[in-house]
């Protein structure tokens, strides 16, 4: 992997080496999840470091630019849509998010799948934005084999209830969630309310200390205020001397004006962690 290739493409003189995109269909909770896999140019060294992306709520911001940049760096990238989102089967519920990501990650770690797609099972990273940031953090607690976790402007349902932001959460579900498959906004909200402790990123936070972690704050974030949702986790893990990096990017929740900085930050951190294991 070469982070310096984030915005560099191979010469198109070898059609047998072209990068590619493949459709994926992975089962979670008895439902078909639909998504895709980006495979890098075959002139990159195999097996490929693998990035599993977790989209936010409801998935409008898919971070496709980051995914493609990571592919150019030499990574294989998996993007799946959670239950009830963007054509995947089932209903959208917050408690399904972690289970979906665990199912996807175990699928990628399976030796037969890894051999088929040239996945480096020693270098699997979970990367998520917003609600996806909460999802990768929570899933990592039950996945001992992953190499690292990147949480960008992570939302924290537990913090939303602790800091009286539940009205904002319900409004988000009711308005932005109209594209999702769900019985009602009230059911999705009640799912958050009834499971707020288990959904909180601080729940079982000690188990994150075994992983390499990159937390990225958007300094002007009003959707997932970092002082309430991201920094408390960083403070607790720092006190445990965990291998954690905290980066601040001057942007709003979507990082829309600093996408290249975000890409370089994520790419260089992943590269450093891959090099650390090879040294």
URJOLIN-V619675 format. One record per pair of residues at least 12 apart in sequence whose ideal C-beta (glycine too) atoms are under 7 Angstrom apart, sorted by the first residue. I is the first residue (numbers start at 1). GAP is how many residues later the second one is. Records with the same first field share a line. If there is no record, write none. Layout:
BEGIN
I = GAP  GAP
END
This chain:
BEGIN
1 = 48  72  73  74  269  270  273
2 = 71  72
3 = 70  264  265  268
5 = 67  68  69
6 = 63  66  67  257  258  261
7 = 62
8 = 64
9 = 63
10 = 31  33
17 = 24  25  26
18 = 23
19 = 19  20  21  22  52
20 = 19
21 = 15  16  17
22 = 14  15  17
23 = 13
24 = 12  13  54  56
26 = 54  77  78  81
28 = 55  71  72  75
29 = 54  61  67  70
31 = 52  57  58  59
32 = 56  57
33 = 47  48  49  50  55  67
34 = 47  53  54
35 = 43  44  45  46
36 = 43
37 = 39  40  41  80
38 = 29  30  33  38  39
39 = 37
40 = 31  34  35  36
44 = 30
46 = 72
47 = 71  72  73
48 = 26  27  28  70  71  72
49 = 25  26  71  74  221  225
50 = 25  26  28  58  69  70  73  74
51 = 19  24  26  74  76
52 = 26  52  53  56  72  74
53 = 14  24  25  26  74  75
54 = 47  72  74  78  81  82
55 = 26  77
56 = 73  74  75  76
57 = 73  74  115  119
58 = 27  118  119  121  122
59 = 22  26  27
61 = 68  193
63 = 66
65 = 194
66 = 196  197  200
67 = 12
69 = 194  198
70 = 197
73 = 194
76 = 41  43
78 = 26  30
80 = 24
82 = 14  15  18
83 = 13  17
84 = 96  97  98
85 = 95
91 = 90  91  92
92 = 88  89  90  96
93 = 95  98
94 = 63  94  97  98  101  105
95 = 96  100
97 = 38
98 = 37  40  41
101 = 25  34  35  38
102 = 37  40  41
105 = 19  21  34  38  41
108 = 16
109 = 12  15  36
122 = 25  155
123 = 24  151
124 = 22  23
125 = 21  22  23  25  145
126 = 13  14  20  23
127 = 23  139
128 = 23  24
129 = 23  24
130 = 23  24  25  93  94  123
131 = 24
133 = 18  19  20  21  22
134 = 20  21  22  23  67
136 = 13  15
137 = 12  14  17  64  71
138 = 63
140 = 68  71
141 = 63  66  67
144 = 66
146 = 65
147 = 65  126
148 = 63  64  65  122  125
149 = 62  64
150 = 64  116
151 = 64
152 = 64
153 = 63  64  65  68  71  100
154 = 47  70  75  76
155 = 69  74
156 = 44  45  73
157 = 35  39  42  43
158 = 38  39  41  42  43  44  45
159 = 41  69  70
161 = 35
163 = 65
169 = 20  23
170 = 15  19
173 = 12  15  16
201 = 32
202 = 30  31  34
205 = 28  31  32
206 = 34
208 = 29
209 = 28  31  33
212 = 31  61
213 = 24  29  30  31  32
214 = 31  33  55
215 = 15  19  29  31
216 = 31  33  49
217 = 13  31
218 = 31  33  34  35  37
219 = 29  30  31  32
220 = 31  32
221 = 31  32
222 = 31
223 = 30
224 = 29
234 = 12
245 = 24
247 = 18
249 = 12  13
END
